[in-house]
Amino acid sequence: MLYIELIRLWDEAVQAIDSRDWQGALTKLNQITDHNCRTLFVVASTHIALGQVDLAIKALDHVIAKDSCLAVGFFQRAAAHMMANRLEEALADCIWAQKYMRENPVIDYKQLGLRYKMYSWQVLYNAAAVHSRLQQWDKAREILMAASQERGAGRSNLIDTALEAISRREVLEPLLVPEGEVFRPRKQEVDQLKPRDFLGEAKVITSLIPNDDFRGFDPLRPQKPGYYEPKVEDGQDSRYMIMKSAYVAKGAGELSVPAGAEVFLYSDEDQDGLAVLIYDGKRGLVPSFLLEPMGKKNKGKNKRIELANGIPHPPALTPPNRPQGPSQRSLELHPSNAGTTHTTPSTTGNSTHIPTQKAQTSPQEPGSAIVKVHYTYTMALRVPLETSFQDLQDKIAQKLGQPPMNVRLRHRRNGTRALTPLNGDDRLDSLEGVAEYGRAQIWCQNEDPLVNRTILYQMVALYDYNAQGPEDLEFSEGDTIDILSEVNDEWLEGHVAGSIGIFPRSFAHQDTDSISWASTD
């Protein structure tokens, strides 16, 4: 049986019970072919309301078979057994109900759909009712005295009345779950039965602005990764204007408008140099020379000089930098007196200054240059200008204690943040091409060679990206990423500092003016 059909029949039966149509409720319940313990409890309650005690006991037997720990099921069956004069079975059910109360003073079945709280004193009361029917008055009084010590609503009056009845040797009537209180299906599941109109109805949207020239929304268009700058066709006029400066009304019919406000040009007919505007829901006159088209506002001004301009796609905010661990160290060269060595303590928590021998302060030797190498720490060395990149790589690898084949040298061109491999630039063949005024900066990365992999192109990281899984590529803002393959429109496979992984395309930008295409053997 489909679950949705079960919920529908269950809900219809509960609605019939609320209207006290017991026979109609029983008809709906009999159509259910796959009962659970809660729907069977509803069947038993319906039979009790109709006076069909034997059928109610049979339904409660199925309830307990479905859920053998349902205390309210034993409680209800104990009352039904007393109504059928099956006193031994009723006493056993009271004992089981008390056991599955698990020493709790009350159990609230609201979460299961039954708006009823069963108290432990009610179970004891039914046990006393059984003993009263067995003519065991002392035992019944003892159980009632124990029930009087329990907590719960409505306990005092009922227990006192029962004690008086026992003293008069009168039989006690059993307690039942109130008539009409049954397990109900969840409201969220019932709401799902109603048909939904996901499309809705068409609406006509009108403009409050007279002579509105709105012609519809722009269609979908291809976008460059990360940036979108809407363009307006040449010759297309817009009636939305920008106020060049503030204007204060000086006469009747004029309008006060602050500087930089966006206004709608209602009429530009010549009225002594005044134009009719709509601003902030008001219409008035403003001098025409104070207006300029909205598209020309601050054109070419206040643009940030970055890798590219425009409105960045998500992530819109730069992710925060991760705290650097104590293992990330940097060595710095500190000038001091000639022939001396001194140490300057670090003021930051993520770098350590190590005593280094001071570079020579003598005038620059002709034909040589000082190369500052950025690695996990920073070092400097003097080499001839005509040194080839291969020789420079061998010297730096020797200083670092790394194999030359695992070291890649990069440099940064003027006007860009991208790091370009030295061996990938055909226009440079020696250090002289990157040195300025006898100095050069080289970035060194410890990398394993990419065997049988081709670098399609290179990109520059716009943000820090922290790996979310073992397959992700982690990098920092400004790193140069070798693109090995395009996974899909949103993910790329790249290589940075000896690591290969995937990352979101929107975290990097391809600067074609500063990064050359290269491939590895």
TIBAVO-660486 format. One line per 5 residues: their letters; for each residue x, y, z of C-alpha. Coordinates in nm, 4 decimals. Example, Ala and Ser with C-alpha at 12.3 -4.5 7.8 and 13.67 -1.06 7.14 Angstrom:
<pts>
AS> 1.2300 -0.4500 0.7800  1.3670 -0.1060 0.7140
</pts>
This chain:
<pts>
MLYIE> 0.0000 0.0000 0.0000  0.1301 0.3437 -0.0903  0.2268 0.5571 0.2068  0.0381 0.8563 0.0672  -0.2796 0.6437 0.0516
LIRLW> -0.2244 0.5349 0.4130  -0.1946 0.8976 0.5250  -0.5066 0.9963 0.3305  -0.7273 0.7214 0.4803  -0.5827 0.7780 0.8280
DEAVQ> -0.6565 1.1517 0.8106  -1.0122 1.0925 0.6843  -1.0753 0.8474 0.9708  -0.9505 1.0999 1.2275  -1.1769 1.3676 1.0799
AIDSR> -1.4730 1.1289 1.1104  -1.3835 1.0630 1.4762  -1.3730 1.4372 1.5443  -1.7295 1.4588 1.4111  -1.8235 1.1502 1.6207
DWQGA> -1.8965 0.9449 1.3085  -1.7563 0.6225 1.4534  -1.8943 0.3918 1.1861  -1.7607 0.6144 0.9062  -1.4197 0.6209 1.0743
LTKLN> -1.4209 0.2420 1.1006  -1.5065 0.2150 0.7303  -1.2037 0.4270 0.6366  -0.9760 0.2321 0.8713  -1.0865 -0.1018 0.7260
QITDH> -0.9631 0.0163 0.3833  -0.6052 0.0313 0.5153  -0.4221 -0.2871 0.4197  -0.0854 -0.2095 0.5806  -0.1515 -0.0930 0.9384
NCRTL> 0.1022 0.0389 1.1862  0.0639 0.0404 1.5646  -0.0851 0.3915 1.5694  -0.3570 0.3227 1.3118  -0.4420 -0.0009 1.4952
FVVAS> -0.4775 0.2008 1.8170  -0.7290 0.4213 1.6337  -0.9187 0.1056 1.5315  -0.9282 -0.0141 1.8949  -1.0501 0.3244 2.0212
THIAL> -1.3263 0.3214 1.7590  -1.4425 -0.0263 1.8663  -1.4479 0.0816 2.2337  -1.6608 0.3849 2.1416  -1.9011 0.1507 1.9585
GQVDL> -1.9129 -0.0892 2.2581  -1.7367 -0.3680 2.0677  -1.5003 -0.4711 2.3489  -1.3859 -0.8047 2.2044  -1.2911 -0.6433 1.8712
AIKAL> -1.1124 -0.3665 2.0616  -0.9072 -0.6241 2.2570  -0.8157 -0.8011 1.9334  -0.7014 -0.4695 1.7773  -0.4975 -0.3875 2.0894
DHVIA> -0.3315 -0.7295 2.0643  -0.2095 -0.6268 1.7171  -0.0956 -0.2882 1.8552  0.1262 -0.4548 2.1164  0.2521 -0.7049 1.8579
KDSCL> 0.3662 -0.4102 1.6426  0.5223 -0.2213 1.9378  0.5825 -0.4322 2.2469  0.7043 -0.1314 2.4510  0.4023 0.0949 2.3990
AVGFF> 0.2897 0.1598 2.7580  -0.0356 0.3298 2.6571  -0.1269 0.0175 2.4578  -0.1026 -0.2015 2.7705  -0.2906 0.0641 2.9699
QRAAA> -0.5784 0.0720 2.7203  -0.5922 -0.3081 2.6913  -0.6031 -0.3452 3.0725  -0.9149 -0.1277 3.0804  -1.0694 -0.3250 2.7926
HMMAN> -0.9992 -0.6543 2.9748  -1.1751 -0.5203 3.2849  -1.4738 -0.4229 3.0702  -1.4782 -0.7840 2.9405  -1.4339 -0.9156 3.3001
RLEEA> -1.0942 -1.0718 3.2172  -0.9368 -0.9696 3.5459  -0.6168 -1.1779 3.5378  -0.5266 -1.0448 3.1919  -0.6124 -0.6921 3.3061
LADCI> -0.3807 -0.7179 3.6086  -0.0971 -0.8486 3.3892  -0.1407 -0.5561 3.1479  -0.1241 -0.3104 3.4403  0.2057 -0.4655 3.5470
WAQKY> 0.3453 -0.4385 3.1902  0.2242 -0.0794 3.1568  0.3969 0.0107 3.4856  0.7185 -0.1568 3.3634  0.7275 0.0337 3.0351
MRENP> 0.6668 0.3615 3.2156  1.0350 0.3084 3.3094  0.9918 0.4873 3.6441  0.8774 0.8042 3.4698  0.5931 0.9902 3.6434
VIDYK> 0.4395 1.0830 3.3060  0.4725 1.0041 2.9336  0.3594 1.2654 2.6806  0.2555 1.1053 2.3508  0.2121 1.4368 2.1692
QLGLR> 0.5197 1.3813 1.9527  0.3680 1.0558 1.8269  0.0396 1.2247 1.7403  -0.1644 1.1389 2.0534  -0.2652 1.4439 2.2547
YKMYS> -0.2617 1.2589 2.5858  -0.0358 1.2428 2.8910  -0.0373 0.9114 3.0759  0.0598 0.9317 3.4449  0.1952 0.6476 3.6550
WQVLY> -0.0793 0.7008 3.9162  -0.3391 0.6198 3.6482  -0.1768 0.2804 3.5916  -0.1826 0.2165 3.9683  -0.5468 0.3246 3.9826
NAAAV> -0.6409 0.0645 3.7191  -0.4481 -0.2005 3.9154  -0.6499 -0.1058 4.2251  -0.9684 -0.1304 4.0173  -0.8753 -0.4883 3.9225
HSRLQ> -0.8197 -0.5827 4.2897  -1.1518 -0.4249 4.3812  -1.3233 -0.6486 4.1287  -1.1375 -0.9452 4.2817  -1.2729 -0.8417 4.6256
QWDKA> -0.9152 -0.7792 4.7458  -0.9983 -0.4569 4.9294  -0.6830 -0.4300 5.1402  -0.4614 -0.4724 4.8341  -0.6656 -0.2145 4.6444
REILM> -0.6363 0.0355 4.9337  -0.2590 -0.0224 4.9538  -0.2150 0.0465 4.5814  -0.4304 0.3602 4.6038  -0.2188 0.4897 4.8940
AASQE> 0.0918 0.4377 4.6767  -0.0811 0.6172 4.3891  -0.1540 0.9147 4.6162  0.2225 0.9680 4.6505  0.2672 1.0001 4.2743
RGAGR> 0.2639 1.3312 4.0894  0.0171 1.4281 3.8206  -0.2820 1.6404 3.7297  -0.6246 1.5446 3.8710  -0.4755 1.2893 4.1084
SNLID> -0.5995 1.4127 4.4486  -0.9747 1.4217 4.3946  -0.9917 1.0922 4.2059  -0.7737 0.9028 4.4555  -0.9709 1.0373 4.7523
TALEA> -1.2991 0.9362 4.5884  -1.1590 0.5891 4.5143  -1.0468 0.5403 4.8771  -1.3937 0.6262 4.9977  -1.5429 0.3787 4.7479
ISRRE> -1.3065 0.1047 4.8686  -1.4047 0.1716 5.2284  -1.7681 0.1172 5.1228  -1.6697 -0.2013 4.9328  -1.7626 -0.0511 4.5962
VLEPL> -1.6031 -0.1598 4.2680  -1.3898 0.1032 4.0874  -1.4452 0.1868 3.7215  -1.1330 0.1605 3.4977  -0.9593 0.4618 3.3451
LVPEG> -0.9314 0.4866 2.9649  -0.7750 0.7226 2.7129  -1.0449 0.9915 2.6668  -1.2917 0.9227 2.3885  -1.1875 1.0937 2.0635
EVFRP> -0.8190 1.1162 2.1588  -0.6394 0.9015 1.9005  -0.3081 0.8969 1.7168  -0.3142 1.1486 1.4322  -0.0894 1.1706 1.1217
RKQEV> 0.1700 1.4486 1.1073  0.0369 1.7815 0.9833  0.3296 1.8186 0.7409  0.2419 1.4875 0.5760  -0.1268 1.5764 0.5540
DQLKP> -0.0417 1.9085 0.3890  0.1488 1.7209 0.1206  -0.1781 1.5563 0.0135  -0.3143 1.8852 -0.1155  -0.2338 1.9640 -0.4816
RDFLG> 0.0100 2.2502 -0.5334  0.0216 2.5044 -0.8110  0.3949 2.5595 -0.8555  0.3574 2.7825 -1.1631  0.0999 3.0145 -1.0126
EAKVI> -0.1052 3.2626 -1.2098  0.0141 3.5256 -1.4534  0.0349 3.8791 -1.3190  0.0360 4.2071 -1.5066  0.2901 4.4510 -1.3654
TSLIP> 0.2262 4.8174 -1.4380  0.4579 5.1102 -1.3822  0.3764 5.4103 -1.1656  0.5947 5.6290 -1.3863  0.4103 5.7914 -1.6795
NDDFR> 0.5522 5.7161 -2.0244  0.7837 5.4494 -1.8827  1.0199 5.3356 -2.1610  1.0995 4.9959 -2.0059  1.1105 4.7392 -2.2879
GFDPL> 1.1864 4.4174 -2.1004  1.4731 4.2382 -1.9358  1.8041 4.1683 -2.1049  1.8340 3.8162 -2.2465  2.0876 3.5636 -2.1252
RPQKP> 2.4338 3.6271 -2.2640  2.7733 3.4558 -2.2400  2.9809 3.5860 -1.9503  3.3520 3.5885 -1.8894  3.4476 3.3831 -1.5850
GYYEP> 3.4214 3.6080 -1.2825  3.3148 3.9367 -1.4398  3.0147 4.0953 -1.6054  2.9874 4.4525 -1.7300  2.6500 4.5351 -1.8892
KVEDG> 2.6729 4.7421 -2.2039  2.4218 4.9829 -2.3556  2.3772 5.0076 -2.7297  2.4966 5.3267 -2.8913  2.2231 5.5815 -2.9436
QDSRY> 1.9924 5.4268 -2.6864  1.8488 5.7078 -2.4769  1.7528 5.6687 -2.1133  1.5193 5.9004 -1.9290  1.6917 5.8297 -1.5993
MIMKS> 1.9346 6.1061 -1.5078  2.1918 6.1872 -1.2407  2.2101 6.5220 -1.0590  2.5548 6.6778 -1.1037  2.5081 6.8965 -0.7961
AYVAK> 2.2438 6.9676 -0.5365  1.9586 7.2039 -0.6177  1.7329 7.3835 -0.3699  1.3873 7.4935 -0.4830  1.3649 7.8714 -0.5190
GAGEL> 1.0119 7.9126 -0.6454  0.6731 7.7556 -0.6889  0.6752 7.4270 -0.8780  1.0485 7.3686 -0.8342  1.1936 7.0586 -0.6704
SVPAG> 1.4808 7.0209 -0.4215  1.7117 6.7353 -0.5236  2.0438 6.6306 -0.3606  2.3629 6.5780 -0.5587  2.4068 6.2352 -0.7165
AEVFL> 2.0373 6.1492 -0.6927  1.8782 5.9339 -0.9635  1.5777 6.1104 -1.1170  1.3326 6.0397 -1.3979  1.3080 6.2983 -1.6759
YSDED> 0.9334 6.3451 -1.7167  0.9537 6.6181 -1.9781  1.2537 6.7890 -2.1355  1.0569 7.0562 -2.3202  1.2245 7.3948 -2.3034
QDGLA> 1.0712 7.5864 -2.0129  1.3212 7.8661 -1.9564  1.6003 7.6114 -1.9103  1.4017 7.3975 -1.6650  1.3103 7.0293 -1.6983
VLIYD> 1.0236 6.8442 -1.5332  1.1535 6.5629 -1.3075  1.0099 6.2965 -1.0837  1.2071 6.2346 -0.7646  1.1007 6.0631 -0.4449
GKRGL> 0.7408 6.0444 -0.5673  0.7245 6.4189 -0.6353  0.7220 6.6069 -0.9641  0.8861 6.9457 -1.0094  1.1187 7.1696 -1.2097
VPSFL> 1.4996 7.1539 -1.2025  1.7565 7.3341 -1.4267  1.8466 7.1160 -1.7254  2.2215 7.1860 -1.7071  2.2387 7.0015 -1.3729
LEPMG> 2.1385 6.6731 -1.5380  2.3507 6.4120 -1.7080  2.2524 6.0715 -1.8474  2.2832 5.7875 -1.6043  2.5222 5.5924 -1.8290
KKNKG> 2.7851 5.8670 -1.8116  2.8021 5.8819 -1.4350  3.1646 5.8740 -1.3240  3.2629 5.6957 -1.6439  3.6288 5.5997 -1.6315
KNKRI> 3.6676 5.7185 -1.2701  3.7167 5.5422 -0.9413  3.7941 5.2108 -1.1117  4.0060 4.9778 -0.9079  4.3317 4.8748 -1.0693
ELANG> 4.3214 4.4986 -1.0399  4.3646 4.1963 -1.2579  4.0296 4.2817 -1.4142  3.7387 4.5165 -1.3539  3.3712 4.4438 -1.3154
IPHPP> 3.1354 4.2778 -1.0731  3.2956 3.9607 -0.9359  3.0883 3.6453 -0.9283  3.0824 3.4348 -0.6117  3.2822 3.4233 -0.3986
ALTPP> 3.1925 3.7935 -0.3722  3.3920 3.8376 -0.0509  3.7590 3.7506 -0.0219  3.7889 3.4439 0.2023  3.9890 3.5116 0.5197
NRPQG> 4.3532 3.4132 0.5227  4.4286 3.0993 0.7161  4.6572 3.1472 1.0200  5.0114 3.0538 0.9344  5.1592 2.7728 1.1357
PSQRS> 5.4838 2.7876 1.3258  5.6492 2.5749 1.0563  5.6299 2.8591 0.8043  5.9556 3.0449 0.8570  6.1357 3.3150 0.6647
LELHP> 6.5000 3.4123 0.6656  6.5735 3.7809 0.6177  6.8980 3.9608 0.5398  6.9702 4.2426 0.7882  7.2362 4.5090 0.7089
SNAGT> 7.4925 4.5717 0.9788  7.8485 4.6978 1.0148  8.1035 4.5378 0.7808  8.2407 4.2061 0.8953  7.9945 4.1693 1.1878
THTTP> 7.6992 3.9449 1.2528  7.3931 4.0288 1.4638  7.0435 3.8906 1.5213  6.7196 4.0899 1.5291  6.4328 3.9247 1.7184
STTGN> 6.1119 3.8746 1.5194  5.8051 4.0835 1.6023  5.5628 3.8451 1.4340  5.4521 3.5008 1.5334  5.4948 3.3342 1.1955
STHIP> 5.8475 3.4233 1.0904  6.1896 3.3778 1.2469  6.4933 3.5938 1.1732  6.8098 3.3839 1.1591  7.1528 3.5508 1.1877
TQKAQ> 7.3010 3.5851 0.8407  7.6272 3.7217 0.7126  7.5807 4.0805 0.5960  7.6029 4.1458 0.2257  7.8984 4.3510 0.1086
TSPQE> 7.8456 4.7247 0.1328  8.1121 4.7961 -0.1214  8.0091 4.9523 -0.4524  7.8281 4.7262 -0.7003  8.0731 4.5046 -0.8825
PGSAI> 8.0468 4.5566 -1.2565  7.8874 4.2667 -1.4445  7.7240 4.1108 -1.1360  7.3894 4.1302 -0.9600  7.2448 4.0493 -0.6182
VKVHY> 6.9653 3.7923 -0.6515  6.7055 3.7795 -0.3732  6.5519 3.4301 -0.3667  6.2095 3.3776 -0.2031  6.1690 3.0230 -0.0789
TYTMA> 6.0207 2.9002 0.2503  6.2780 3.1481 0.3752  6.4587 3.4339 0.1986  6.8241 3.4369 0.0982  7.0517 3.6487 -0.1230
LRVPL> 7.3503 3.5641 -0.3435  7.5675 3.7487 -0.5921  7.6047 3.6032 -0.9423  7.7323 3.7378 -1.2776  7.4743 3.9010 -1.5039
ETSFQ> 7.5512 3.6656 -1.7913  7.4608 3.3624 -1.5785  7.2144 3.1430 -1.7629  6.8952 3.0345 -1.5952  7.0129 2.6746 -1.5911
DLQDK> 7.3315 2.7685 -1.4036  7.1319 2.9916 -1.1695  6.8925 2.7058 -1.1011  7.1852 2.4743 -1.0204  7.3357 2.7271 -0.7767
IAQKL> 7.0069 2.7910 -0.5984  6.9302 2.4190 -0.5785  7.2751 2.3614 -0.4274  7.2100 2.6323 -0.1667  6.8701 2.4834 -0.0826
GQPPM> 6.9939 2.1254 -0.0783  6.7402 2.0194 -0.3417  6.7837 1.8395 -0.6750  6.7881 2.0942 -0.9616  6.5148 1.9064 -1.1469
NVRLR> 6.2757 1.9611 -0.8520  6.3295 2.3384 -0.8369  6.1353 2.5803 -1.0566  6.2347 2.9472 -1.0779  5.9821 3.2213 -1.1474
HRRNG> 5.9965 3.5986 -1.1755  5.7380 3.8759 -1.1665  5.7038 4.1125 -1.4575  5.6424 4.4813 -1.4115  5.2766 4.5731 -1.3667
TRALT> 5.1532 4.2228 -1.2868  5.1229 3.9942 -0.9875  5.1660 3.6759 -1.1885  5.4786 3.4643 -1.1451  5.6159 3.3526 -1.4810
PLNGD> 5.8552 3.0547 -1.5082  6.2008 3.1643 -1.6239  6.2438 2.8600 -1.8434  5.9104 2.9312 -2.0111  5.9932 3.2803 -2.1435
DRLDS> 6.1499 3.2686 -2.4882  6.2599 3.6339 -2.4754  6.4904 3.5802 -2.1768  6.7961 3.3596 -2.1712  7.0068 3.4993 -1.8845
LEGVA> 6.9809 3.6868 -1.5576  7.0516 4.0161 -1.7343  6.6962 4.0159 -1.8729  6.5316 4.0249 -1.5281  6.7843 4.2285 -1.3270
EYGRA> 6.7308 4.6008 -1.2651  7.0027 4.8243 -1.1236  7.2102 4.5236 -1.0289  6.9308 4.3508 -0.8357  6.6770 4.0780 -0.9159
QIWCQ> 6.4024 3.8939 -0.7297  6.3404 3.5254 -0.7969  6.0674 3.3044 -0.6525  6.1649 2.9430 -0.6033  5.9170 2.6567 -0.5710
NEDPL> 6.0054 2.3004 -0.4815  5.8171 2.0944 -0.7404  5.8179 1.7468 -0.8785  5.8373 1.7350 -1.2590  5.5092 1.6858 -1.4429
VNRTI> 5.5731 1.3686 -1.6387  5.3626 1.3252 -1.9534  5.1350 1.6134 -1.8551  5.0763 1.9216 -2.0691  5.0184 2.2674 -1.9229
LYQMV> 4.7284 2.4122 -2.1210  4.7673 2.7637 -1.9798  4.8296 2.9427 -1.6524  4.6063 3.1411 -1.4176  4.6564 3.3705 -1.1192
ALYDY> 4.4772 3.2971 -0.7898  4.2315 3.5710 -0.6932  4.1631 3.4333 -0.3447  4.3015 3.1896 -0.0913  4.1498 2.8439 -0.1438
NAQGP> 4.1570 2.5910 0.1387  4.1228 2.2294 0.0307  3.7879 2.0750 0.1239  3.8979 1.7199 0.0408  4.2006 1.5133 -0.0610
EDLEF> 4.1323 1.5783 -0.4307  4.1353 1.9614 -0.3939  4.4289 2.1878 -0.4806  4.5173 2.4365 -0.2085  4.6754 2.7712 -0.2987
SEGDT> 4.7088 3.1313 -0.1842  4.6118 3.4620 -0.3412  4.8597 3.5609 -0.6122  4.9914 3.2082 -0.6787  5.0421 3.1058 -1.0407
IDILS> 4.8499 2.7875 -1.1233  4.9388 2.5550 -1.4120  4.6138 2.4370 -1.5719  4.6353 2.0700 -1.6721  4.2738 2.0048 -1.7746
EVNDE> 3.9233 2.1504 -1.7610  3.6970 1.9204 -1.5580  3.3793 2.1117 -1.6477  3.2567 2.4695 -1.6778  3.3112 2.5352 -1.3063
WLEGH> 3.6116 2.3200 -1.2026  3.9687 2.2988 -1.3291  4.2601 2.0639 -1.2615  4.5764 2.2522 -1.1741  4.9284 2.2226 -1.0404
VAGSI> 5.0972 2.4412 -0.7772  5.4171 2.3765 -0.5830  5.4297 2.0064 -0.6607  5.0625 1.9445 -0.5805  4.7948 1.8474 -0.8341
GIFPR> 4.4231 1.8813 -0.7669  4.0981 2.0453 -0.8675  3.9656 2.3888 -0.7682  3.6748 2.6220 -0.8615  3.7338 2.8244 -1.1769
SFAHQ> 3.5993 3.1422 -1.0110  3.8915 3.1456 -0.7638  4.1464 3.2234 -1.0389  4.1811 3.4546 -1.3382  4.3655 3.4040 -1.6648
DTDSI> 4.5871 3.7063 -1.7323  4.6750 3.6552 -2.0976  4.8914 3.9685 -2.1051  5.1337 3.8461 -1.8437  5.1231 3.4647 -1.8453
SWAST> 5.2628 3.2747 -2.1376  5.1412 2.9370 -2.2557  5.3871 2.6592 -2.1787  5.4111 2.2844 -2.1624  5.6324 2.0348 -1.9867
D> 5.8161 1.7462 -2.1413
</pts>
